[in-house]
Amino acid sequence: MSLRARVRASVHPGPARRLRAIAARTGLEPEQVLAQLADRVRMDNDGALTVNAFTPR
């Protein structure tokens, strides 16, 4: 199964700011962190998307 997503920052800057901070701490670009996050997305039986905790590398 192939899954594609388009992520846009919301009006609230908090999530985008956190993403940039995580990327800076790991030496990655924000897009690389999002790609790793997308690789780990799973859909449960109800159709909800979940991601287990992980450390971007």
N, C-alpha and C positions, 0 to 999 in steps of 0.2 A: 504494500500500500504506500502510495506517495502522498505526502502532506505538505502543502505550501501555505505559508502565512505571510501576511503583510502586517507589520507592526508600526503603529504610529503613536507618537507621544501624545498624551492627552493634554488637556488644558492645564492640568496639575503638573508642575515640573518635578515633583518628588520622584516618580519612577525613573524618569530620564536621568535625573541627577544621580540616583543610586546606580543605574546602569553604567554611567560614565565613571563613577567612583570605583565600582567593581573592575571595570576594564583597566583603569589606571593602576590599581593594586596588582593586577595579574600581568600587566604589560601587553594586554591585548587591545584591539580596537573594539568599540561597542558592538559592531556588526559581528565580530568573531564570537563574542559572548552570547549574542542572540542566536547565532548558528548552533553553538553547542547546546543551548537551551532547547532549540527546536529539535535537535537530534534525540533529546531525551523525553519528549512529550509522548504521553500515552493516553489513550482514550479508555475510560472505564465503561462499564455496561450501560450506564445511563447517558453516555455521550459526552460526559464532562472530561475536559482535558486536565491531566495532572502531570506534575514533574517531581520526581524524587529530589531530595537535596543533593547537590553536587558542588564541586569546586571547579570553576573554569580553569583550564590549563592551556 
